[in-house]
Amino acid sequence: MIIDCHGHFTTAPPALGQWRARQIQAFEDSGARVRPEELDIGDDEIRAAIEQGQLKLQRERGTDLTLFSPGAGKMAHHYGDERTSLDWSRVSNDLVSRVCGLFPDRFAGVCQLPQSPGDALAPSVRRSAEELERCVTDLGFVGCLLNPDPSDGYWHAPPLTDRIYYPLYEKLVELDVPAMVHVAMSRNPAVQGTCAHYLNGDTAVFMQLCESDLFKDFPTLRLILPHGGGAVPYHWGRYRGVMQDRGRPPLEEALLGNVFFDTCVYHRRGLELLTDIIPAKNVLFASEMIGAVRGIDPETGHRFDDVKALLDSVDSIGDDDRQAIYGGNALRVFPRLTNRVPGLLDQHKEATQ
């Protein structure tokens, strides 16, 4: 059983982007609102987008289930005000919910949060907790995306370990769902989005966690760092050394009970390093397919985001660890999956017997 913990609805019907453009323009021009009810997307449009996109690749690559969220780069939290972000999040989450309803055995929802930068951050965190609860309890979602930089490229927000985020963490713990730490777009011309901002975000947040006692306050909180953790595995010795110099506990003790890494690393050597440095119990299979990188790697003949083909070629991973990475770890980190997808736990038990 293979669970891809990192998928985005990047193939959403054009009407979604058109609604968003009108929303942004209306607010910038006059402060006017575009009502969520004005978005009109039929089920057939959703089916076509999924069947010719993510579902087709799932079948080709042997993935059983994808944890599906709105397009991360398009969260774009800096636009408009708190209401802008709330409406956009609800529209995006409701669309993902419809995907999961049409393909319940193939997709489980992960929600976007209505975050906002600056003075609006604190109230937006409280609204994020409310939207998280709506998505989990009403829509059956199993997790959320958490943007550590709602300014989208300028890093004006306090670290994710700041108490301003505690209302959200309390809700995550109460609902027993994890958050994937994922920046959105970069509007800073000095910081490209896909290969700089995304990886910078993963790396920066890991250091924020290293310097904090967040998990003493929230011992059951679970956070996922995507894209292989950015620079973290490559500089593991630096992190260990700095923490030792500061008298902090070892990384394994301080963080690895709560922090997990995904496999969105698009070359074999990177995956070998990730799975060599990070314990297998902390690695979740993910591909972010039809996402940041879509072309074919001339060195392998596979698409860059065909992570399963790459991971299958890493022979240093034992059978038990491979099963854990491909699905078992996701069931631990996302416990609501077993309620969301009927028979999933039975499939896992059969695969591990």
N, C-alpha and C positions, 0 to 999 in steps of 0.2 A: 504494500500500500504506500503510495507516494502522495504526500501533502505538500503543495507549494504554498508557503506562508506569505508570499509577497507578489500579489498581482494587482494591477490597476485597470480601471475601465478606460483605457486609452483609445478604444475604438468606439466610444459612445457616438450615437447618431448626431449629425451636425446641428440639429435643433438645440442641443444642450449648449454648445459653444455660442450659438447665436443668441440664446436667452441671456447667457452670461455677459456677452458684449453689450447687449441692450441695458442690462442692469447697471454695469459700470458706467456707461455713457450717460444714462439718465441721472444717476446720482451726481456725476461730475458736472453735468450741465446745470442742474437746478435743484439737486437734492431729492428728486422724485424717485419713486419706487416702481419697480417692475414686479408684479405679483407672481409668486411661484405657480399659481394656477394657470398662468399664461403659457407655461411650457407644455407643449403637446407632442408627445412621443408615443406611438402605438407599440403594442407588444410585438408585432411583426418586425418592426424596425429593430427592436432590441434583439430578437431572435437572429435576425440576419447579421447584426454586428457581432454577436457572440459566436454563432455557428461558423462564420467565415473567418473568425479571428481566434480568440482564446480557446474555444472548444475544439476547433480543428487542430491546434497545436497540442492541446492536452492529449488528444487521441494519438497524434503522430509520435509524441515523445513519451507516452506512457504515464502521464500524471493523472491521478485519480480525483484530486480535489484541489481547488485553489481558494485561498483566502483573499477576498476581492474587495478592493477599496476604490474610491474615486481617484482620478488622476492626481498624483501628488504635486507635480509642478503647477497644476492649475488651481490648487487650493488658494494660492496668491492672497494671503491674509492681509496684505497692506492696503488693498483697495477698499474705498468707501469707509463705512463706520461699522459699529457692532451689529447693527441690523442687517447691513449688507452681507457680512460674514455669516450671520445666522441663517438668513434666507438661502444663501448659496450652499451652505453645508446641508441644510435640510433637503434642498432640491437634489443635490448630489447623492446624499445617503438614500433618499427614497428611490432614486433610479437604480442604485446598486441593489437595494432590497428587491426591486422588481426582477433584476437578473437572477437573484438567488431564488425567487419564487418560481421563475420559469425553468430553472435548471437546479433544483434543490439538491441533487446528488453530486453536483459538480462545483458549486460555489457556496461559500459562506462569507457573510458580510463583515467588513472591517470599516469603521466609520471615520469620516472627516470631522474635525472639531471646529467650532466657530470661534477661533482665536482671533485676537486683534492686537496690534502693537501699541506701544506708548501707554498713555494714561488709561486706555481701554483694556489693558491686559488683565487686570484683576477681575473686573466684572465679566470679561469674556471667558476667564477660566471657570467661573461659576456657571456660566451658560454652557460651557463645554461639558461640565459634569452633568447638566440636565440633558443635553443632547446625547451624551453617552448612555445615560439611563434609558432614554426613549429608544435608542437604537438597539440596545441589548434586550430590554424587557418587552418592547412592542414589536420590534422587527427581527429579533433573533440573532443579532450580530454577536461576534465573539471577541472583538477587540477594537482598537482605534489607532489612528495615526496621531502622533503628537509632534508638533512643529516647534523646535527649540528657538526658532528665529522668525517670529511673525512679521518682522520688518522686511523680510525677504531679501537678505543679502548684506545687511548693515549691522546685524547683531546688537541691537539696542536693548534687548530684553535681558533680565537677570538670568543666571544659570538655572537649569531645570531643577536644581536642588534647593532653590529659594522657596521659602514658605508660601509665596504667592501662589504656587502650584498645588499646595496641599489639599484644597477642596477637590481637585480632580483626582489626586492620588487616593484620597479617602473613598471616592466613588469607585475607582478601579479596584481597590481592595474589597469593598463591599460587594461588588458584582463579580469578583473573581475573574477579571479579564485583564490581559496585558495591553501595553501600549507599544507600538513600533515607533521609535524616534525617527522622524522623517521630515527634513526640511522641504520647502516648496520651491518656487522659482527664485532665481536671483535677479534682482533689478539693478544690481551693482555691476557696472561694466567691467570692473577689475576682477570679478569673480564669476567665471562661467558656471552655469548651473549644473550640468550633468557630471562633469569630471572634476570640478573644484568645489562648488557649494555643497553638493550631496556628500562628498567624502570628507570635506572639512567639518560638516555638521556631525557626522558619526564620530570623528576623531575628537572634536571639541567636547561633545557630551560625555564621552568616556572619561576624559580628564576631569570634567565637572563631578562625575560620580566618584572618581578616585579621591578627590579632595573633600568629600562630604561624608556625613553619617546618615544619609537619607534612609538607608535600609535598616538602621536601628529604629527609626521612627515608623517605617513601613516594612517589616520583615517579610511580608508575603507579596510585596509589589514586584511585578515582573516587567522588565523593559527589554526590547529587542533592538539591537543596533544592526541596521541593514548594510548591504554592500560590503559584507565581510568585515564590518567594523572600521572601514576606512583604513587609516594607517596603523591601527592598534596592533594586529598580529605582527606586522613588520617591525614595530618598535617595542615589542613586549619587554625586552630587557631594559629599555629606558624607563618605561612606566614602573617596572619592579624596582629599579634602582632609586628613582626619585622618591617612591613611597617608602622605601627602606630608609633613605636619608632623612625623611621627615618623621620617622618613627611611627608610620602608619602600618596597619596590619597587611599581611601578604594579599596580593590581588585575589588569589583563589579563595581566601577566607572572607575578604571584604566585599567582593562583587559577584563572584561566579555562582552564588546561590540565587541571584536575582537578575543577572544580565546575560543575554543570549545574543548570538550572532547568526546572520543568515548567509547563504552561499551565493549571493549575487556577485560573484567574482568571475569574470569572463575569460579566464585562462587557467590551464591546468596547474602551472607552478604556483599561482596564487592560492588555488584550492588546496594544494599539497601543504603549503605553509599554514593556511588557516586551520586545517584539520590536524596538523602536527602540533601547533602551538596551543590552540583552544581545545579543551576537553570535548570529546564527542557529545557528551550530555548537554553541552551548551551551544551546539550547532544545529540549526534548522535549515532544511532544504528550501531553497527559493530560487526563482529565476527572473522575476520581474519581466516576464516575456511580453513582447510587443510594447516595450517600454523605451528605456534610454538608448539601447543599442539594438539595431534591428538587422544589420547586414550579415553576410556570410564571411567567416574567417577563412581566408585563403590557405592558412596553414593547416586547418583541420577539415575543411569542407562542410562544417556545421555552422549554423548561425551562432553568433557570439553568445546569445542568451539561451542556447540549448545547454543549460547547466547540467542536466542529467547525463548527457553524453560525456561531458568533461569529468563529472564526478565518478561515473562508471569506470573511467580510465585511470583513476587514482587507486593503485593496487595496495597502497599502504594502509587502507582502512579495512578493519576486520569486519566479518559478517554482522556481528551483533551491533557494532557501532554504525555500520551502514544502515541497518534497519532503523536504528534510533534516529539517525539524521534524516532519513527519508520520511519518517512518519511518527515514530514513537515519541520523539521529543515534542512535536507539535501538539500531540494529545495531552502532554503534561502541561505545556505552557499555555495552551488554549483549552482548558477543561470543558468549556461549554460546547466544544465541537461534538462531543459524544451525544449531546441532546439535540444539536442542530441538524445533524445528518444521521438519519436512522441507520442502524446496523454498522456504523463506522467502528465502534469499539470491538464488535464481533469480528469484523474483517481484520483488525489489528491483531487480535488474539490468534486467529487462524494463521496469519502470516508469520507469527513468532513461535508457533508450536513446532 
